Amino acid sequence: MSDTPDPILDKLPPERLLDADHLQPIVAGINCMHSMETIQQYLAYENQHENRTPIQSRLRKRAREIRRDESDTEEQAVA
């Protein structure tokens, strides 16, 4: 996991990004997320406020991508 805060939180906190009317800017914001902590915060917000399945699915997909990337990085460091 990343030790540095995700810059997306500073400019687009969950209540601002997830309040968008269209899926495209939300997905673009999700694609800019690079830490599991950020994903967890946005998913928790979405679960409590909007509960939109497509957004929740995209956040979970991004979490899988981050975990995969972290795993790949760890494997390369060991090799």
C-alpha positions, 0 to 999 in steps of 0.5 A: 500500500502507498504511504503517501496520500493520493492527490485525488483526495485533495482536489476531488473528495468523494462527495465532490467526485461521486456527485457527478451526473455522468459516469465518464468523469467519475470513471476518469477520477477513479482511474487516477486513484493509486492507493487502496486507502483512497479506493476504500474511502470512495467505496465507503462513501458510495455505499452510504450515499448513492449505492450505484452498482456500476460505480461500486464495480468500477471502484472494486475493479480499480482496487484489483488493478492496484493490488495486482500492480503492487504484487507485480512490483513486489515480485520484481523487487524480489527477483 
